[in-house]
Amino acid sequence: MPVKLPYESALTVTFPDVDTVSEGKTAVVVGGGPAGLIAAEALARAGVDVTVYDQMPSLGRKFLMAGRGGLNLTHSEELPQFLARYPDIAPVLKSAIEAFPPGALRAWADSMGAATFVGSSGRVFPELLKTSPLLRTWLLRLGNLGVKVKLRHRWAGFDGDGNLHFVADGKDVSVVPDVIVLALGGGSWAKLGSDGKWVDVLGAQKIAISPLLPTNCGFTTAWSDVLRGFAGQPLKRISLTFAGRTVRGEAMITERGLEGGAVYALSSPLRDAITKHGDTTLTIDLLPDVALAKLAERLSAPRGKQSLSNFLRKATHLSPVALSLVHEGALAKGTTLAKLQGKDIAALIKAVPVKLNGVAPIETAISTAGGIRFSELDEGFMLKRAPGIFVAGEMLDWEAPTGGYLLQATFATGLAAAKGAIQFLRYSVPVKKG
Ligand SMILES: Cc1cc2nc3c(=O)[nH]c(=O)nc-3n(C[C@H](O)[C@H](O)[C@H](O)COP(=O)(O)OP(=O)(O)OC[C@H]3O[C@@H](n4cnc5c(N)ncnc54)[C@H](O)[C@@H]3O)c2cc1C
């Protein structure tokens, strides 16, 4: 019995056209994150009998977690600029996003009663700034479309006959659908379900997979006890520079290092440099809106009877955590602020060096780079070595910064994989199993 949805009238309007297939075809979608669910929706709309399997007790846990930060669904910039955010974008990923661009994702969210708005940075969010209402409506919609859900089913690979093999409640379960979509996610935040264990399963099938690496992640550094005491405090309106790239934004001091939007934006080159050299140095401009000469002039004024700390605080308006970072920057250069002239302190404030000695654990990363290489896929997101098996979402080998690019690629590839699966079913080629 279909459940009445609050946004019924908009349901069919915005979903991209999908061809229908003949009756009686079955699909298994493994992984109930946004990539798997959009694939399930498209397949069900095409008339396919769809079952979503997930190892967790509920679906979309990482998608819900993304809602804690407001659910940055996508970005409002022009498509060419948007596509340029994906380094070395694979042609199939580009085509998938062109076929389901940010405007289409916004319209889809709208159809779910999650109207979106463009924030000041150009990022797109649902008006309610969370995932739960959207996900609730989506699951109801999928139920109405006939999609079945099997929770607490861990996909463990293929059984002796090459059928999908799940473990549920300690028991082995074999499933033989006409078509399979794998949407198992990356390897961060394993407690939300995407534990990256599929790498061993598909690796054993000789599928080429780039190692899963943390991205949009924090870094570790050897803070002094003083700076560690500022853990949880933000450095606001700063700019970070690394390898010739400067990013404005915020960072957060953590117990063991640095995290936050501006750090995430540089995380890919920082991670690669640390992997190569063991450590690397990030430069922080604590006052990017104040010119060096102006700051030097202010800091060269006579300080009279004021203590150095008071003088610096009044002349710079920097927060205690930022000033501590400047003190530490001087120590790292083998000196102290008391020994430096105003112009040198100004130069330090405009370029505090922070030596990063490690990447924060993958468990804490927003996303992972690496995954199934695009060379393994055909144009319909099907594994060339395993006809009938399609792959989508963060388990593919693409990388992107935060800003809505992760979910946009996730949705677009989920839909592209479903369309590939639908085409495959239309030609009725039997699934070749693992
Ligand atoms: C804290 C945080 C905030 C984020 N905020 C944003 C944001 O604002 N904007 C944005 O664009 N992106 C954001 N992201 C990233 C975004 O959530 C992910 O890129 C997206 O969820 C990936 O979708 P997916 O469907 O590919 O994988 P997932 O959402 O990870 O789903 C994979 C599913 O597969 C299941 N699974 C895995 N292995 C198995 C198995 N062996 N058997 C059965 N089931 C299995 C998992 O249980 C899970 O349900 C955020 C991520 C985090 C961690």
The ligand as an SDF file (V2000), in Angstrom:
LIG
                    3D

 53 58  0  0  0  0  0  0  0  0999 V2000
   31.3000   14.3830    8.4110 C   0  0  0  0  0  0  0  0  0  0  0  0
   31.0130   14.3710    6.9420 C   0  0  0  0  0  0  0  0  0  0  0  0
   30.4060   15.4750    6.3470 C   0  0  0  0  0  0  0  0  0  0  0  0
   30.1740   15.4790    4.9730 C   0  0  0  0  0  0  0  0  0  0  0  0
   29.5750   16.5730    4.4160 N   0  0  0  0  0  0  0  0  0  0  0  0
   29.3940   16.6220    3.0810 C   0  0  0  0  0  0  0  0  0  0  0  0
   28.7780   17.7400    2.4740 C   0  0  0  0  0  0  0  0  0  0  0  0
   28.2800   18.6500    3.1610 O   0  0  0  0  0  0  0  0  0  0  0  0
   28.7090   17.7840    1.1120 N   0  0  0  0  0  0  0  0  0  0  0  0
   29.1900   16.7710    0.3290 C   0  0  0  0  0  0  0  0  0  0  0  0
   29.1360   16.8820   -0.9010 O   0  0  0  0  0  0  0  0  0  0  0  0
   29.7080   15.6580    0.8820 N   0  0  0  0  0  0  0  0  0  0  0  0
   29.8280   15.5600    2.2340 C   0  0  0  0  0  0  0  0  0  0  0  0
   30.3650   14.4370    2.7970 N   0  0  0  0  0  0  0  0  0  0  0  0
   30.7340   13.3100    1.9120 C   0  0  0  0  0  0  0  0  0  0  0  0
   29.5130   12.4960    1.4820 C   0  0  0  0  0  0  0  0  0  0  0  0
   28.7220   12.1900    2.6060 O   0  0  0  0  0  0  0  0  0  0  0  0
   29.9750   11.2110    0.7920 C   0  0  0  0  0  0  0  0  0  0  0  0
   30.8170   11.5510   -0.2940 O   0  0  0  0  0  0  0  0  0  0  0  0
   28.7880   10.3880    0.2880 C   0  0  0  0  0  0  0  0  0  0  0  0
   28.0130    9.9250    1.3860 O   0  0  0  0  0  0  0  0  0  0  0  0
   29.2620    9.1700   -0.5250 C   0  0  0  0  0  0  0  0  0  0  0  0
   28.1160    8.4670   -0.9060 O   0  0  0  0  0  0  0  0  0  0  0  0
   28.1800    6.9360   -1.3400 P   0  0  0  0  0  0  0  0  0  0  0  0
   26.7600    6.5250   -1.5610 O   0  0  0  0  0  0  0  0  0  0  0  0
   29.1670    6.7490   -2.4070 O   0  0  0  0  0  0  0  0  0  0  0  0
   28.7580    6.1720   -0.0580 O   0  0  0  0  0  0  0  0  0  0  0  0
   28.2440    6.1110    1.4450 P   0  0  0  0  0  0  0  0  0  0  0  0
   27.3510    7.2480    1.7500 O   0  0  0  0  0  0  0  0  0  0  0  0
   29.4560    5.9230    2.2650 O   0  0  0  0  0  0  0  0  0  0  0  0
   27.3420    4.7980    1.4620 O   0  0  0  0  0  0  0  0  0  0  0  0
   27.9300    3.5280    1.2920 C   0  0  0  0  0  0  0  0  0  0  0  0
   26.9780    2.5010    1.8830 C   0  0  0  0  0  0  0  0  0  0  0  0
   27.5100    1.2050    1.6020 O   0  0  0  0  0  0  0  0  0  0  0  0
   27.3440    0.3740    2.7290 C   0  0  0  0  0  0  0  0  0  0  0  0
   28.3530   -0.6800    2.7010 N   0  0  0  0  0  0  0  0  0  0  0  0
   29.6920   -0.5490    2.6520 C   0  0  0  0  0  0  0  0  0  0  0  0
   30.2890   -1.7440    2.6250 N   0  0  0  0  0  0  0  0  0  0  0  0
   29.2880   -2.6750    2.6310 C   0  0  0  0  0  0  0  0  0  0  0  0
   29.2570   -4.1000    2.5860 C   0  0  0  0  0  0  0  0  0  0  0  0
   30.3750   -4.8370    2.5190 N   0  0  0  0  0  0  0  0  0  0  0  0
   28.0600   -4.7200    2.6210 N   0  0  0  0  0  0  0  0  0  0  0  0
   26.9130   -4.0030    2.6550 C   0  0  0  0  0  0  0  0  0  0  0  0
   26.8760   -2.6400    2.7120 N   0  0  0  0  0  0  0  0  0  0  0  0
   28.0540   -1.9970    2.6860 C   0  0  0  0  0  0  0  0  0  0  0  0
   27.5120    1.3120    3.9000 C   0  0  0  0  0  0  0  0  0  0  0  0
   26.9120    0.8120    5.0810 O   0  0  0  0  0  0  0  0  0  0  0  0
   26.8540    2.5920    3.3960 C   0  0  0  0  0  0  0  0  0  0  0  0
   25.4880    2.6580    3.7670 O   0  0  0  0  0  0  0  0  0  0  0  0
   30.5630   14.3750    4.1670 C   0  0  0  0  0  0  0  0  0  0  0  0
   31.1490   13.2620    4.7730 C   0  0  0  0  0  0  0  0  0  0  0  0
   31.3760   13.2460    6.1470 C   0  0  0  0  0  0  0  0  0  0  0  0
   32.0160   12.0380    6.7730 C   0  0  0  0  0  0  0  0  0  0  0  0
  1  2  1  0
  2  3  1  0
  2 52  2  0
  3  4  2  0
  4  5  1  0
  4 50  1  0
  5  6  2  0
  6  7  1  0
  6 13  1  0
  7  8  2  0
  7  9  1  0
  9 10  1  0
 10 11  2  0
 10 12  1  0
 12 13  2  0
 13 14  1  0
 14 15  1  0
 14 50  1  0
 15 16  1  0
 16 17  1  0
 16 18  1  0
 18 19  1  0
 18 20  1  0
 20 21  1  0
 20 22  1  0
 22 23  1  0
 23 24  1  0
 24 25  2  0
 24 26  1  0
 24 27  1  0
 27 28  1  0
 28 29  2  0
 28 30  1  0
 28 31  1  0
 31 32  1  0
 32 33  1  0
 33 34  1  0
 33 48  1  0
 34 35  1  0
 35 36  1  0
 35 46  1  0
 36 37  1  0
 36 45  1  0
 37 38  2  0
 38 39  1  0
 39 40  1  0
 39 45  2  0
 40 41  1  0
 40 42  2  0
 42 43  1  0
 43 44  2  0
 44 45  1  0
 46 47  1  0
 46 48  1  0
 48 49  1  0
 50 51  2  0
 51 52  1  0
 52 53  1  0
M  END
$$$$
